[in-house]
Amino acid sequence: MRSGQSITQLKRLTRAAGGVVLLATIGRLFAQSQPATPDRPWHSSREQQIISEGRPSRGPEIHIQPDKAYSLPELIDIAEMHNPETRVAWENARAQAATLGIARSELFPTLAAVALAALDRQEAGFGSQFYRQTTPTLQISLNLNYTIFDFGARRGRINAESARLLATNFGFNDVHRQLIHDVSEVYYRLLNAAGQEEAAGANLVNAQTVQQAAEERLRNGLATLPDVLEARSAAAQAQYDLQAVLGSEKIARGDLLTTLGAPSSTPIRVQPLSEVSTPESIADTIEAAISRALEQRSDLQAQVAEIRSAKAERQQARAAFYPNLGVMAGPSVESLYIHQQQLPWAHSSDLTGSVAFTLSWTVFDGGARRSRLEQTEAQIRQAQARVSAARDQIEDQVWTAYTNVNTALRQREAATALLTAAAQSYSAALESYNYGVRNLLDVTNAQKVLAQARSTDVLARTQVLATLADLAFRTGDAIQANARSRP
């Protein structure tokens, strides 16, 4: 007996220990633990799950032809199709449209169908005996609820959601406006970097030419070693400047690809600066540009839509002072059976239901409705003030952008004259040096001035294009139908 009891107790202990181990294992699997020590990074299986979930899903594949030189309008089209910011704004607009649909659904009644099947069995007492009663029940009913009149509360909610949808749509347009500006900005930055690379290459050639001339004169006994060292130093500096420009060009190219929604390592060629026309003047007046901006800016339109939304909120607040009238109807079809002990089955079916009208009116609420109405009035004035502030800010932005365009145009003229003069000065200095009329210091100085003039000329040309793109961004021209034909 004792041996059997010992075996039974051992089995119980084994089962209990197994249960404890199982619970501990489950706890380790599902529990969220904190970092074990303060001096080491935290890693766990949860980290790998988050990493796998955070991997981007593959969107539409971007087909970029490596042998094609893309123009700015083509790059903008690619960005609008593949940049995820446009999809985020689009899905946001779709969600707001669904919200408007939810608000509009309040104008219609709600109808719910309910089916009930039940079986009730009990012992019913009668006299000194108990009789078993079995009652199967089958019921199908419709529940109808409808607000007949609410003094504009539902219409106010619909107007509010409609205004929010307008604001969301204008926000969607503004995402495109910002994306077009971003593509233009990085495109012109890439053109500037590519132009600076070309200019730095030409400067390196000039510096090497001066170095060769100095070394040739040294071999002929017509120059000194310090002259050659100075020429070598200038060539090394030109090589250093070229490498710095190459790095900037790679960074700008990666930024452009990222803006397009493509991997930064994707090979891409863009239309060079020499093939991009640079306007000589601007046709618009500042007054016309400001007027267009106040009509076209999508961010301003979104803020005007906020005024509509605030007025719709006021409409709802006013409706709260009045009663609501609704109706509830519930027709149902019942099929009842009953069986009592020692009696035959019985059956009954009928169409039943109810209709009720409800009138709800808040008589007193401690001033909540009045405060809510005052709140909406303040929100309307606040939205109107925001629109006024936005208009002032837009006018200032357009004024600044317009001034920058005119400044860039004048700088472009000066840079062209500077490049012409610097090139002539360098050629004359190098020729005079070869004849022994000028010293090497004059040549290197002329070469440095020419290098700076080349860099300034490239910057001035791209600056004109960039300021024009910024003006189109500030006026809202970038998202208009004829925007792609503009420089």
Secondary structure, DSSP 8 states (H G I E B T S, - for coil): -HHHHHHHHHHHHHHHHHHHHHHHHHHHHH-----S-TTS----HHHHHHHHHHS----S-----TTSEE-HHHHHHHHHHH-HHHHHHHHHHHHHHHHHHHHHGGGS-EEEEEEEEEEEEEEEEETTEEEEEEEEEEEEEEEEEEEEE-TTHHHHHHHHHHHHHHHHHHHHHHHHHHHHHHHHHHHHHHHHHHHHHHHHHHHHHHHHHHHHHHHHHHHTTSS-HHHHHHHHHHHHHHHHHHHHHHHHHHHHHHHHHHHHTS-TT---EE--GGGS---SS--S-HHHHHHHHHHH-HHHHHHHHHHHHHHHHHHHHHHTTS-EEEEEE--EEEEEEEEETTS--EEEEEEE--EEEEEE-----TTHHHHHHHHHHHHHHHHHHHHHHHHHHHHHHHHHHHHHHHHHHHHHHHHHHHHHHHHHHHHHHHHHHHTTSS-HHHHHHHHHHHHHHHHHHHHHHHHHHHHHHHHHHHHTGGGSTTGGG--
